[in-house]
Amino acid sequence: MLGMYGVLAFSVAQRTREIGVRMALGAQAGEVVRAVIGSGMKLALVGAGIGLAVAWSGAGLLSAFLFDVAPRHVATYAGAVAGVLVISCVAAYLPARRAARVNPLSALNDE
């Protein structure tokens, strides 16, 4: 969660001028929040997909260390992916809320 928050906070800080221009041209705060959360969720989905593929393919190697547990338990994988996506959504909301409060005038004058 901290990593996702850090990446999105840095991205929002780098895009402050762009967000200010969008808001000066009439973008509503909700649109900015949706855009930032959408970019964060795209990152989370790509990461979860790659992690799921690596974990699924490497599960056979760990089967010797597991006692009375299936190495490819679908509910466990689904729970882990759902947890990552929920945490990523929460981590993306904080920078998104900050982005929605950008003052267009100050963002444009920060050159």
Secondary structure, 3 states (H helix, E strand, C coil): CHHHHHHHHHHHHHCHHHHHHHHHCCCCHHHHHHHHHHHHHHHHHHHHHHHHHHHHHHHHHHHHHCCCCCCCCHHHHHHHHHHHHHHHHHHHHHHHHHHHCCCHHHHHHCC
